[in-house]
Amino acid sequence: MSVAHLALPRAYQPENSLIKVDLHSHSTISDGVLTPAQLAARAHANGVSLWALTDHDEVSGLAQARAEAESLGMAFVSGVEISVTWAKQSVHVLGLGIDEFDSGLLAGLAGIREGRSIRAREMADRLTSMGVPDSYEGALAFAANPSLVSRTHFARFLVERGYCKNMQAVFDKYLGENKPANVRVQWSTLAEAVSWIIGAGGRAAIAHPGRYSFSPLQADALFEQFKELGGTGIEVITGSHTPDQYVEYAKVAQHYGFMASCGSDFHSPKEARLDLGDLPSLPSGVKPIWHDWI
């Protein structure tokens, strides 16, 4: 069932936790390890009633995800996570309830994926110069979608080959912000990403805002610009936030009038801080981004 035809329990009230909602997850189409159908099955097995697949800069997994969700009787929201460059940092913007066949959205995402391919080659060159050969081929082996070789795929290769003990160690040493093998590129602009999402009939929400290293003034500027462009939400509950940040970003949502979203940001059973559906309730006083999707 699409977002336009959600069929949720009659007892559902948007402000409480009578259903499990997870609006942020990744499949093999981007940098997850489960197929869209496997993700749907895992979400359903974990009791999720309203679920979104939000692969990075790619929507080709949505048809499979929707079909499996519908077969399981689980309400499905078509989504995407768009890469943005803002103030020289990468910011991710979720598009929820999108029409994945919208031509403007598809053209924009195709442009970003081209940049991802160039970036992957440059990261491999840097790793080679640091004594890590064959990293592009190694990362590609972990990527079901060759046009979306990401830092996560490189990290899995580096862990498998014993260069680092875990994924976090890879980002701390090689691939995190300002680390030697990380390659900064100009993704889409914030205005472009929000316009693509709105043009495709969706709602735009800033993903895991607590993950970015902006100053308070920069963060305020980001939220103000996002709101002016038509952005409607921020992620409050996410696997990238601490419990204290749940409260902090609920207050941010209230201050700017944003709706609140929640999602595990699930990639892999072995790598997840939160499993699909393993999310606390939204703090009181915020309006869920899914409040009228019933």
HELIX and SHEET records of a PDB file:
HELIX    1   1 VAL A    3  HIS A    5  5                                   3    
HELIX    2   2 PRO A   36  ALA A   45  1                                  10    
HELIX    3   3 LEU A   62  LEU A   72  1                                  11    
HELIX    4   4 SER A  103  SER A  129  1                                  27    
HELIX    5   5 SER A  135  LEU A  140  1                                   6    
HELIX    6   6 ARG A  151  GLU A  160  1                                  10    
HELIX    7   7 MET A  167  VAL A  170  1                                   4    
HELIX    8   8 PHE A  171  LEU A  175  3                                   5    
HELIX    9   9 LEU A  190  GLY A  199  1                                  10    
HELIX   10  10 PRO A  209  ARG A  211  5                                   3    
HELIX   11  11 PRO A  216  LEU A  229  1                                  14    
HELIX   12  12 PRO A  243  TYR A  256  1                                  14    
SHEET    1   A 7 LYS A  20  ASP A  22  0                                        
SHEET    2   A 7 VAL A  48  LEU A  53  1                                        
SHEET    3   A 7 ALA A  75  TRP A  86  1                                        
SHEET    4   A 7 GLN A  89  LEU A  96 -1                                        
SHEET    5   A 7 ARG A 203  ILE A 206 -1                                        
SHEET    6   A 7 GLY A 233  THR A 238  1                                        
SHEET    7   A 7 MET A 259  GLY A 263  1                                        
END                                                                             
